Amino acid sequence: MENNYSVEEILSAIDDLQKIKKEKKITSVNNTPKTENSIIPKDTLKLIEEAEKNKS
């Protein structure tokens, strides 16, 4: 089962996949529950923020 695809078709498919990936990322960020910062101690928040920065 051999399929021959043009370069244009392959690039178009890659574009479509990247758009889908971006859409999923946006919806996952929008769906994250927001926590009230006053409940979490400031020192803990600083540690979490530092960990998130180092994660990237």
C-alpha distance matrix in Angstrom:
0.0 3.8 6.6 10.1 12.9 16.6 19.1 20.9 18.1 17.6 21.4 21.8 19.5 21.5 24.6 23.8 23.2 26.4 28.3 27.2 28.3 31.6 32.3 31.8 34.0 36.7 36.8 37.0 39.9 41.6 41.4 43.1 46.5 49.4 52.1 55.7 56.7 60.2 59.2 57.6 60.0 59.8 59.3 56.3 54.8 55.4 53.5 50.6 50.4 50.6 47.8 45.6 46.4 45.7 42.4 41.0
3.8 0.0 3.8 6.7 9.9 13.3 15.8 17.9 15.5 14.9 18.7 19.5 17.7 19.5 22.7 22.4 21.9 24.9 27.0 26.4 27.4 30.5 31.5 31.3 33.4 36.0 36.4 36.7 39.4 41.2 41.3 43.0 46.5 49.3 52.0 55.5 56.3 60.0 59.1 57.4 59.7 59.3 58.8 55.9 54.3 54.6 52.9 50.0 49.6 49.7 47.1 44.8 45.3 44.6 41.5 39.8
6.6 3.8 0.0 3.8 6.4 10.0 12.7 14.4 11.9 11.8 15.6 16.1 14.5 16.7 19.6 19.3 19.3 22.3 24.1 23.8 25.0 28.0 28.9 29.0 31.2 33.5 34.1 34.7 37.3 39.0 39.2 41.1 44.7 47.3 50.2 53.7 54.5 58.2 57.6 55.9 58.3 57.8 57.4 54.6 52.8 53.2 51.7 48.7 48.1 48.3 45.9 43.4 43.8 43.4 40.3 38.4
10.1 6.7 3.8 0.0 3.8 6.8 9.7 11.8 10.0 10.2 13.7 14.6 13.9 15.9 18.6 18.9 19.3 21.9 23.8 24.0 25.3 27.9 29.1 29.6 31.5 33.7 34.6 35.5 37.8 39.4 40.1 41.9 45.6 48.0 51.0 54.3 55.0 58.8 58.4 56.6 58.9 58.1 57.8 55.2 53.2 53.4 52.1 49.2 48.3 48.4 46.2 43.6 43.7 43.4 40.5 38.3
12.9 9.9 6.4 3.8 0.0 3.8 6.6 8.1 6.2 6.7 10.1 10.9 10.6 12.7 15.1 15.6 16.4 18.8 20.5 21.1 22.5 24.8 26.0 26.9 28.7 30.7 31.8 32.8 34.9 36.5 37.4 39.3 43.0 45.3 48.3 51.6 52.3 56.0 55.8 54.1 56.4 55.5 55.3 52.8 50.7 50.8 49.7 46.8 45.7 46.0 43.9 41.1 41.2 41.1 38.2 35.8
16.6 13.3 10.0 6.8 3.8 0.0 3.8 5.3 5.2 6.4 8.7 9.9 10.8 12.6 14.4 15.6 16.9 18.7 20.3 21.5 23.0 24.8 26.2 27.5 29.1 30.8 32.2 33.5 35.3 36.8 38.1 40.0 43.7 45.7 48.8 52.0 52.5 56.3 56.3 54.6 56.7 55.6 55.5 53.2 50.9 50.8 49.9 47.1 45.7 46.0 44.2 41.3 41.0 41.1 38.5 35.8
19.1 15.8 12.7 9.7 6.6 3.8 0.0 3.8 5.5 5.2 6.1 8.5 9.9 10.6 12.3 14.3 15.4 16.6 18.5 20.2 21.2 22.7 24.5 26.0 27.1 28.8 30.7 31.8 33.3 35.0 36.5 38.1 41.9 43.8 46.8 49.8 50.1 53.9 54.1 52.3 54.2 52.9 52.8 50.6 48.3 48.0 47.2 44.5 42.9 43.1 41.4 38.6 38.1 38.1 35.7 32.9
20.9 17.9 14.4 11.8 8.1 5.3 3.8 0.0 3.8 5.5 5.2 6.0 8.6 9.9 10.5 12.3 14.3 15.4 16.6 18.5 20.0 21.2 22.7 24.6 25.9 27.1 28.9 30.5 31.9 33.2 34.9 36.8 40.5 42.3 45.5 48.5 49.0 52.7 53.0 51.4 53.5 52.2 52.4 50.2 47.6 47.6 47.0 44.1 42.5 42.9 41.4 38.4 37.9 38.3 35.9 32.9
18.1 15.5 11.9 10.0 6.2 5.2 5.5 3.8 0.0 3.8 5.5 5.1 6.2 8.7 9.8 10.6 12.4 14.3 15.4 16.7 18.5 20.1 21.3 22.8 24.5 26.0 27.3 28.8 30.6 31.9 33.2 35.3 39.0 41.1 44.3 47.4 48.1 51.8 51.9 50.4 52.7 51.7 51.8 49.4 47.0 47.2 46.4 43.4 42.0 42.6 40.9 37.8 37.7 38.1 35.4 32.7
17.6 14.9 11.8 10.2 6.7 6.4 5.2 5.5 3.8 0.0 3.8 5.4 5.1 6.3 8.6 9.9 10.7 12.4 14.4 15.5 16.6 18.6 20.2 21.3 22.7 24.6 26.2 27.2 29.0 30.7 31.9 33.6 37.4 39.4 42.5 45.6 46.2 49.9 49.9 48.2 50.4 49.3 49.2 46.8 44.5 44.6 43.7 40.8 39.5 39.8 38.0 35.1 35.0 35.1 32.4 29.8
21.4 18.7 15.6 13.7 10.1 8.7 6.1 5.2 5.5 3.8 0.0 3.8 5.4 5.1 6.2 8.7 9.9 10.6 12.4 14.4 15.3 16.6 18.5 20.2 21.1 22.7 24.7 25.9 27.2 28.9 30.5 32.2 35.9 37.7 40.8 43.8 44.2 48.0 48.2 46.4 48.5 47.2 47.3 45.1 42.6 42.5 41.9 39.0 37.4 37.8 36.3 33.2 32.8 33.2 30.7 27.8
21.8 19.5 16.1 14.6 10.9 9.9 8.5 6.0 5.1 5.4 3.8 0.0 3.8 5.4 5.0 6.3 8.7 10.0 10.7 12.5 14.4 15.5 16.7 18.7 20.1 21.3 22.9 24.6 26.1 27.4 29.0 31.0 34.7 36.6 39.8 42.8 43.5 47.2 47.5 46.0 48.3 47.2 47.5 45.2 42.6 42.8 42.3 39.2 37.7 38.5 37.0 33.7 33.6 34.3 31.7 28.8
19.5 17.7 14.5 13.9 10.6 10.8 9.9 8.6 6.2 5.1 5.4 3.8 0.0 3.8 5.4 5.1 6.3 8.7 10.0 10.7 12.4 14.4 15.5 16.7 18.5 20.2 21.4 22.8 24.7 26.1 27.3 29.3 32.9 35.1 38.2 41.4 42.2 46.0 45.9 44.4 46.8 45.9 46.1 43.6 41.2 41.6 40.9 37.7 36.5 37.3 35.4 32.3 32.5 33.0 30.1 27.6
21.5 19.5 16.7 15.9 12.7 12.6 10.6 9.9 8.7 6.3 5.1 5.4 3.8 0.0 3.8 5.4 5.1 6.2 8.7 10.0 10.6 12.4 14.4 15.5 16.6 18.5 20.3 21.2 22.8 24.6 26.0 27.6 31.3 33.3 36.3 39.4 39.9 43.7 43.7 42.0 44.2 43.1 43.2 40.8 38.4 38.6 37.8 34.8 33.4 34.0 32.3 29.2 29.2 29.6 26.8 24.2
24.6 22.7 19.6 18.6 15.1 14.4 12.3 10.5 9.8 8.6 6.2 5.0 5.4 3.8 0.0 3.8 5.5 5.2 6.3 8.7 9.9 10.7 12.5 14.4 15.5 16.7 18.7 20.2 21.4 22.9 24.6 26.4 30.1 31.9 35.0 38.0 38.6 42.3 42.6 41.1 43.3 42.1 42.5 40.2 37.6 37.8 37.4 34.3 32.7 33.6 32.1 28.8 28.7 29.6 27.0 24.1
23.8 22.4 19.3 18.9 15.6 15.6 14.3 12.3 10.6 9.9 8.7 6.3 5.1 5.4 3.8 0.0 3.8 5.5 5.2 6.3 8.7 10.0 10.7 12.5 14.4 15.6 16.8 18.5 20.3 21.4 22.8 25.0 28.6 30.6 33.9 37.0 37.9 41.6 41.7 40.5 43.0 42.1 42.6 40.1 37.5 38.1 37.7 34.4 33.1 34.2 32.6 29.2 29.6 30.6 27.7 25.1
23.2 21.9 19.3 19.3 16.4 16.9 15.4 14.3 12.4 10.7 9.9 8.7 6.3 5.1 5.5 3.8 0.0 3.8 5.4 5.1 6.2 8.7 10.0 10.7 12.4 14.4 15.6 16.6 18.6 20.2 21.2 23.1 26.8 29.0 32.0 35.3 36.1 39.8 39.7 38.2 40.7 39.9 40.2 37.6 35.2 35.8 35.0 31.8 30.7 31.7 29.8 26.6 27.2 27.9 24.8 22.5
26.4 24.9 22.3 21.9 18.8 18.7 16.6 15.4 14.3 12.4 10.6 10.0 8.7 6.2 5.2 5.5 3.8 0.0 3.8 5.4 5.0 6.2 8.7 9.9 10.6 12.4 14.4 15.4 16.7 18.5 20.1 21.6 25.4 27.2 30.2 33.3 33.8 37.6 37.7 36.1 38.4 37.4 37.7 35.3 32.7 33.1 32.5 29.4 28.0 28.9 27.3 24.0 24.2 25.2 22.3 19.7
28.3 27.0 24.1 23.8 20.5 20.3 18.5 16.6 15.4 14.4 12.4 10.7 10.0 8.7 6.3 5.2 5.4 3.8 0.0 3.8 5.4 5.1 6.2 8.7 9.9 10.7 12.5 14.3 15.5 16.7 18.5 20.5 24.2 25.9 29.2 32.2 33.0 36.7 37.0 35.8 38.2 37.3 37.9 35.6 32.8 33.4 33.2 29.9 28.4 29.9 28.5 24.9 25.3 26.7 24.0 21.3
27.2 26.4 23.8 24.0 21.1 21.5 20.2 18.5 16.7 15.5 14.4 12.5 10.7 10.0 8.7 6.3 5.1 5.4 3.8 0.0 3.8 5.5 5.1 6.2 8.6 10.0 10.8 12.3 14.4 15.5 16.6 18.8 22.4 24.6 27.9 31.1 32.2 35.9 35.8 34.7 37.4 36.7 37.4 34.7 32.2 33.2 32.7 29.2 28.2 29.8 28.0 24.6 25.6 26.8 23.7 21.6
28.3 27.4 25.0 25.3 22.5 23.0 21.2 20.0 18.5 16.6 15.3 14.4 12.4 10.6 9.9 8.7 6.2 5.0 5.4 3.8 0.0 3.8 5.5 5.2 6.2 8.7 10.1 10.6 12.5 14.4 15.5 17.0 20.8 22.9 25.9 29.1 29.9 33.6 33.5 32.1 34.6 33.9 34.3 31.6 29.2 30.0 29.4 26.0 25.0 26.3 24.5 21.1 22.0 23.1 20.0 17.9
31.6 30.5 28.0 27.9 24.8 24.8 22.7 21.2 20.1 18.6 16.6 15.5 14.4 12.4 10.7 10.0 8.7 6.2 5.1 5.5 3.8 0.0 3.8 5.5 5.0 6.2 8.7 9.9 10.7 12.4 14.3 15.9 19.6 21.2 24.3 27.3 28.0 31.7 32.0 30.7 33.1 32.1 32.8 30.4 27.7 28.4 28.2 24.9 23.4 25.0 23.7 20.1 20.7 22.3 19.6 17.1
32.3 31.5 28.9 29.1 26.0 26.2 24.5 22.7 21.3 20.2 18.5 16.7 15.5 14.4 12.5 10.7 10.0 8.7 6.2 5.1 5.5 3.8 0.0 3.8 5.4 5.2 6.3 8.6 10.0 10.7 12.4 14.7 18.2 20.1 23.5 26.5 27.7 31.3 31.5 30.6 33.4 32.7 33.7 31.2 28.4 29.6 29.6 26.0 24.8 26.8 25.5 21.8 22.9 24.8 21.9 19.8
31.8 31.3 29.0 29.6 26.9 27.5 26.0 24.6 22.8 21.3 20.2 18.7 16.7 15.5 14.4 12.5 10.7 9.9 8.7 6.2 5.2 5.5 3.8 0.0 3.8 5.5 5.2 6.1 8.6 9.9 10.6 12.6 16.2 18.6 21.8 25.1 26.4 30.0 29.7 28.7 31.6 31.2 32.0 29.2 26.7 28.1 27.7 24.1 23.4 25.4 23.6 20.1 21.8 23.3 20.1 18.6
34.0 33.4 31.2 31.5 28.7 29.1 27.1 25.9 24.5 22.7 21.1 20.1 18.5 16.6 15.5 14.4 12.4 10.6 9.9 8.6 6.2 5.0 5.4 3.8 0.0 3.8 5.5 5.2 6.3 8.7 10.0 11.1 14.9 16.7 19.7 22.9 23.8 27.5 27.4 26.1 28.7 28.1 28.8 26.2 23.6 24.7 24.4 20.8 19.9 21.8 20.2 16.7 18.1 19.8 16.8 15.1
36.7 36.0 33.5 33.7 30.7 30.8 28.8 27.1 26.0 24.6 22.7 21.3 20.2 18.5 16.7 15.6 14.4 12.4 10.7 10.0 8.7 6.2 5.2 5.5 3.8 0.0 3.8 5.5 5.3 6.3 8.7 10.4 13.9 15.3 18.7 21.6 22.6 26.3 26.6 25.7 28.4 27.7 28.9 26.4 23.5 24.8 25.1 21.5 20.2 22.6 21.5 17.8 19.1 21.4 18.9 17.0
36.8 36.4 34.1 34.6 31.8 32.2 30.7 28.9 27.3 26.2 24.7 22.9 21.4 20.3 18.7 16.8 15.6 14.4 12.5 10.8 10.1 8.7 6.3 5.2 5.5 3.8 0.0 3.8 5.4 5.0 6.1 8.8 12.1 14.3 17.8 20.8 22.5 25.9 25.9 25.4 28.4 28.2 29.5 26.8 24.1 26.0 26.1 22.4 21.6 24.3 22.9 19.4 21.3 23.5 20.7 19.4
37.0 36.7 34.7 35.5 32.8 33.5 31.8 30.5 28.8 27.2 25.9 24.6 22.8 21.2 20.2 18.5 16.6 15.4 14.3 12.3 10.6 9.9 8.6 6.1 5.2 5.5 3.8 0.0 3.8 5.5 5.2 6.5 10.2 12.7 15.8 19.1 20.6 24.1 23.7 22.8 25.9 25.8 26.8 23.9 21.5 23.4 23.1 19.3 19.0 21.6 19.9 16.6 18.8 20.8 17.8 17.0
39.9 39.4 37.3 37.8 34.9 35.3 33.3 31.9 30.6 29.0 27.2 26.1 24.7 22.8 21.4 20.3 18.6 16.7 15.5 14.4 12.5 10.7 10.0 8.6 6.3 5.3 5.4 3.8 0.0 3.8 5.5 5.6 9.1 10.5 13.7 16.8 17.8 21.4 21.5 20.6 23.4 23.0 24.2 21.6 18.8 20.5 20.7 17.1 16.3 19.0 17.9 14.4 16.4 18.8 16.4 15.4
41.6 41.2 39.0 39.4 36.5 36.8 35.0 33.2 31.9 30.7 28.9 27.4 26.1 24.6 22.9 21.4 20.2 18.5 16.7 15.5 14.4 12.4 10.7 9.9 8.7 6.3 5.0 5.5 3.8 0.0 3.8 5.7 8.3 9.7 13.3 16.1 17.8 21.2 21.4 21.2 24.3 24.0 25.8 23.3 20.4 22.5 23.1 19.4 18.7 21.8 20.9 17.5 19.5 22.2 20.0 19.0
41.4 41.3 39.2 40.1 37.4 38.1 36.5 34.9 33.2 31.9 30.5 29.0 27.3 26.0 24.6 22.8 21.2 20.1 18.5 16.6 15.5 14.3 12.4 10.6 10.0 8.7 6.1 5.2 5.5 3.8 0.0 3.8 6.3 9.0 12.4 15.6 17.7 20.9 20.5 20.4 23.8 24.2 25.8 22.9 20.5 23.0 23.2 19.4 19.4 22.5 21.2 18.2 20.8 23.1 20.6 20.3
43.1 43.0 41.1 41.9 39.3 40.0 38.1 36.8 35.3 33.6 32.2 31.0 29.3 27.6 26.4 25.0 23.1 21.6 20.5 18.8 17.0 15.9 14.7 12.6 11.1 10.4 8.8 6.5 5.6 5.7 3.8 0.0 3.8 6.4 9.4 12.8 14.6 17.9 17.4 16.9 20.2 20.7 22.1 19.2 16.8 19.4 19.5 15.8 16.1 19.2 17.9 15.1 18.0 20.3 18.0 18.1
46.5 46.5 44.7 45.6 43.0 43.7 41.9 40.5 39.0 37.4 35.9 34.7 32.9 31.3 30.1 28.6 26.8 25.4 24.2 22.4 20.8 19.6 18.2 16.2 14.9 13.9 12.1 10.2 9.1 8.3 6.3 3.8 0.0 3.8 6.4 9.8 12.3 15.2 14.4 14.6 18.2 19.1 20.9 18.0 15.9 19.0 19.3 15.9 16.5 20.0 18.9 16.6 19.6 22.0 20.0 20.6
49.4 49.3 47.3 48.0 45.3 45.7 43.8 42.3 41.1 39.4 37.7 36.6 35.1 33.3 31.9 30.6 29.0 27.2 25.9 24.6 22.9 21.2 20.1 18.6 16.7 15.3 14.3 12.7 10.5 9.7 9.0 6.4 3.8 0.0 3.8 6.6 9.0 12.0 11.9 12.3 15.7 16.3 18.5 16.1 13.6 16.7 17.8 14.6 14.8 18.5 18.2 16.0 18.7 21.5 20.1 20.6
52.1 52.0 50.2 51.0 48.3 48.8 46.8 45.5 44.3 42.5 40.8 39.8 38.2 36.3 35.0 33.9 32.0 30.2 29.2 27.9 25.9 24.3 23.5 21.8 19.7 18.7 17.8 15.8 13.7 13.3 12.4 9.4 6.4 3.8 0.0 3.7 6.1 8.8 8.2 8.7 12.3 13.4 15.7 13.3 11.3 14.8 15.8 13.1 14.0 17.6 17.4 16.0 18.8 21.3 20.4 21.5
55.7 55.5 53.7 54.3 51.6 52.0 49.8 48.5 47.4 45.6 43.8 42.8 41.4 39.4 38.0 37.0 35.3 33.3 32.2 31.1 29.1 27.3 26.5 25.1 22.9 21.6 20.8 19.1 16.8 16.1 15.6 12.8 9.8 6.6 3.7 0.0 3.8 5.6 6.0 7.5 10.8 11.9 14.8 13.2 11.2 14.7 16.4 14.3 15.0 18.6 19.0 17.9 20.4 23.1 22.6 23.7
56.7 56.3 54.5 55.0 52.3 52.5 50.1 49.0 48.1 46.2 44.2 43.5 42.2 39.9 38.6 37.9 36.1 33.8 33.0 32.2 29.9 28.0 27.7 26.4 23.8 22.6 22.5 20.6 17.8 17.8 17.7 14.6 12.3 9.0 6.1 3.8 0.0 3.8 5.4 5.4 7.8 8.2 11.4 10.2 8.0 11.3 13.4 11.9 12.3 15.8 16.8 16.1 18.2 20.9 21.0 22.2
60.2 60.0 58.2 58.8 56.0 56.3 53.9 52.7 51.8 49.9 48.0 47.2 46.0 43.7 42.3 41.6 39.8 37.6 36.7 35.9 33.6 31.7 31.3 30.0 27.5 26.3 25.9 24.1 21.4 21.2 20.9 17.9 15.2 12.0 8.8 5.6 3.8 0.0 3.8 5.6 7.1 8.3 11.7 11.3 10.0 13.1 15.3 14.6 15.3 18.4 19.5 19.4 21.3 23.8 24.2 25.6
59.2 59.1 57.6 58.4 55.8 56.3 54.1 53.0 51.9 49.9 48.2 47.5 45.9 43.7 42.6 41.7 39.7 37.7 37.0 35.8 33.5 32.0 31.5 29.7 27.4 26.6 25.9 23.7 21.5 21.4 20.5 17.4 14.4 11.9 8.2 6.0 5.4 3.8 0.0 3.8 6.5 9.2 11.8 10.5 10.2 13.7 15.0 14.1 15.7 18.7 19.1 19.3 21.7 23.8 23.9 25.7
57.6 57.4 55.9 56.6 54.1 54.6 52.3 51.4 50.4 48.2 46.4 46.0 44.4 42.0 41.1 40.5 38.2 36.1 35.8 34.7 32.1 30.7 30.6 28.7 26.1 25.7 25.4 22.8 20.6 21.2 20.4 16.9 14.6 12.3 8.7 7.5 5.4 5.6 3.8 0.0 3.8 6.4 8.5 6.7 6.7 10.2 11.2 10.5 12.4 15.1 15.6 16.1 18.5 20.4 20.6 22.7
60.0 59.7 58.3 58.9 56.4 56.7 54.2 53.5 52.7 50.4 48.5 48.3 46.8 44.2 43.3 43.0 40.7 38.4 38.2 37.4 34.6 33.1 33.4 31.6 28.7 28.4 28.4 25.9 23.4 24.3 23.8 20.2 18.2 15.7 12.3 10.8 7.8 7.1 6.5 3.8 0.0 3.8 5.5 5.4 6.4 8.9 10.2 10.8 12.5 14.6 15.6 16.8 18.7 20.3 21.2 23.4
59.8 59.3 57.8 58.1 55.5 55.6 52.9 52.2 51.7 49.3 47.2 47.2 45.9 43.1 42.1 42.1 39.9 37.4 37.3 36.7 33.9 32.1 32.7 31.2 28.1 27.7 28.2 25.8 23.0 24.0 24.2 20.7 19.1 16.3 13.4 11.9 8.2 8.3 9.2 6.4 3.8 0.0 3.8 5.4 5.0 6.3 8.7 9.9 10.5 12.4 14.3 15.3 16.6 18.5 19.9 21.7
59.3 58.8 57.4 57.8 55.3 55.5 52.8 52.4 51.8 49.2 47.3 47.5 46.1 43.2 42.5 42.6 40.2 37.7 37.9 37.4 34.3 32.8 33.7 32.0 28.8 28.9 29.5 26.8 24.2 25.8 25.8 22.1 20.9 18.5 15.7 14.8 11.4 11.7 11.8 8.5 5.5 3.8 0.0 3.8 5.4 5.1 6.4 8.7 10.0 10.7 12.5 14.4 15.5 16.7 18.4 20.7
56.3 55.9 54.6 55.2 52.8 53.2 50.6 50.2 49.4 46.8 45.1 45.2 43.6 40.8 40.2 40.1 37.6 35.3 35.6 34.7 31.6 30.4 31.2 29.2 26.2 26.4 26.8 23.9 21.6 23.3 22.9 19.2 18.0 16.1 13.3 13.2 10.2 11.3 10.5 6.7 5.4 5.4 3.8 0.0 3.8 5.4 5.1 6.2 8.6 9.9 10.6 12.4 14.3 15.4 16.4 18.9
54.8 54.3 52.8 53.2 50.7 50.9 48.3 47.6 47.0 44.5 42.6 42.6 41.2 38.4 37.6 37.5 35.2 32.7 32.8 32.2 29.2 27.7 28.4 26.7 23.6 23.5 24.1 21.5 18.8 20.4 20.5 16.8 15.9 13.6 11.3 11.2 8.0 10.0 10.2 6.7 6.4 5.0 5.4 3.8 0.0 3.8 5.4 5.1 6.1 8.6 9.8 10.5 12.3 14.3 15.2 17.1
55.4 54.6 53.2 53.4 50.8 50.8 48.0 47.6 47.2 44.6 42.5 42.8 41.6 38.6 37.8 38.1 35.8 33.1 33.4 33.2 30.0 28.4 29.6 28.1 24.7 24.8 26.0 23.4 20.5 22.5 23.0 19.4 19.0 16.7 14.8 14.7 11.3 13.1 13.7 10.2 8.9 6.3 5.1 5.4 3.8 0.0 3.8 5.5 5.1 6.1 8.6 9.9 10.6 12.3 14.1 15.9
53.5 52.9 51.7 52.1 49.7 49.9 47.2 47.0 46.4 43.7 41.9 42.3 40.9 37.8 37.4 37.7 35.0 32.5 33.2 32.7 29.4 28.2 29.6 27.7 24.4 25.1 26.1 23.1 20.7 23.1 23.2 19.5 19.3 17.8 15.8 16.4 13.4 15.3 15.0 11.2 10.2 8.7 6.4 5.1 5.4 3.8 0.0 3.8 5.5 5.2 6.1 8.6 9.9 10.6 12.1 14.7
50.6 50.0 48.7 49.2 46.8 47.1 44.5 44.1 43.4 40.8 39.0 39.2 37.7 34.8 34.3 34.4 31.8 29.4 29.9 29.2 26.0 24.9 26.0 24.1 20.8 21.5 22.4 19.3 17.1 19.4 19.4 15.8 15.9 14.6 13.1 14.3 11.9 14.6 14.1 10.5 10.8 9.9 8.7 6.2 5.1 5.5 3.8 0.0 3.8 5.5 5.1 6.2 8.7 9.9 10.4 12.8
50.4 49.6 48.1 48.3 45.7 45.7 42.9 42.5 42.0 39.5 37.4 37.7 36.5 33.4 32.7 33.1 30.7 28.0 28.4 28.2 25.0 23.4 24.8 23.4 19.9 20.2 21.6 19.0 16.3 18.7 19.4 16.1 16.5 14.8 14.0 15.0 12.3 15.3 15.7 12.4 12.5 10.5 10.0 8.6 6.1 5.1 5.5 3.8 0.0 3.8 5.4 5.1 6.2 8.7 9.8 11.2
50.6 49.7 48.3 48.4 46.0 46.0 43.1 42.9 42.6 39.8 37.8 38.5 37.3 34.0 33.6 34.2 31.7 28.9 29.9 29.8 26.3 25.0 26.8 25.4 21.8 22.6 24.3 21.6 19.0 21.8 22.5 19.2 20.0 18.5 17.6 18.6 15.8 18.4 18.7 15.1 14.6 12.4 10.7 9.9 8.6 6.1 5.2 5.5 3.8 0.0 3.8 5.4 5.1 6.2 8.5 10.3
47.8 47.1 45.9 46.2 43.9 44.2 41.4 41.4 40.9 38.0 36.3 37.0 35.4 32.3 32.1 32.6 29.8 27.3 28.5 28.0 24.5 23.7 25.5 23.6 20.2 21.5 22.9 19.9 17.9 20.9 21.2 17.9 18.9 18.2 17.4 19.0 16.8 19.5 19.1 15.6 15.6 14.3 12.5 10.6 9.8 8.6 6.1 5.1 5.4 3.8 0.0 3.8 5.4 5.1 6.0 8.9
45.6 44.8 43.4 43.6 41.1 41.3 38.6 38.4 37.8 35.1 33.2 33.7 32.3 29.2 28.8 29.2 26.6 24.0 24.9 24.6 21.1 20.1 21.8 20.1 16.7 17.8 19.4 16.6 14.4 17.5 18.2 15.1 16.6 16.0 16.0 17.9 16.1 19.4 19.3 16.1 16.8 15.3 14.4 12.4 10.5 9.9 8.6 6.2 5.1 5.4 3.8 0.0 3.8 5.5 5.0 6.7
46.4 45.3 43.8 43.7 41.2 41.0 38.1 37.9 37.7 35.0 32.8 33.6 32.5 29.2 28.7 29.6 27.2 24.2 25.3 25.6 22.0 20.7 22.9 21.8 18.1 19.1 21.3 18.8 16.4 19.5 20.8 18.0 19.6 18.7 18.8 20.4 18.2 21.3 21.7 18.5 18.7 16.6 15.5 14.3 12.3 10.6 9.9 8.7 6.2 5.1 5.4 3.8 0.0 3.8 5.4 5.6
45.7 44.6 43.4 43.4 41.1 41.1 38.1 38.3 38.1 35.1 33.2 34.3 33.0 29.6 29.6 30.6 27.9 25.2 26.7 26.8 23.1 22.3 24.8 23.3 19.8 21.4 23.5 20.8 18.8 22.2 23.1 20.3 22.0 21.5 21.3 23.1 20.9 23.8 23.8 20.4 20.3 18.5 16.7 15.4 14.3 12.3 10.6 9.9 8.7 6.2 5.1 5.5 3.8 0.0 3.8 5.5
42.4 41.5 40.3 40.5 38.2 38.5 35.7 35.9 35.4 32.4 30.7 31.7 30.1 26.8 27.0 27.7 24.8 22.3 24.0 23.7 20.0 19.6 21.9 20.1 16.8 18.9 20.7 17.8 16.4 20.0 20.6 18.0 20.0 20.1 20.4 22.6 21.0 24.2 23.9 20.6 21.2 19.9 18.4 16.4 15.2 14.1 12.1 10.4 9.8 8.5 6.0 5.0 5.4 3.8 0.0 3.8
41.0 39.8 38.4 38.3 35.8 35.8 32.9 32.9 32.7 29.8 27.8 28.8 27.6 24.2 24.1 25.1 22.5 19.7 21.3 21.6 17.9 17.1 19.8 18.6 15.1 17.0 19.4 17.0 15.4 19.0 20.3 18.1 20.6 20.6 21.5 23.7 22.2 25.6 25.7 22.7 23.4 21.7 20.7 18.9 17.1 15.9 14.7 12.8 11.2 10.3 8.9 6.7 5.6 5.5 3.8 0.0
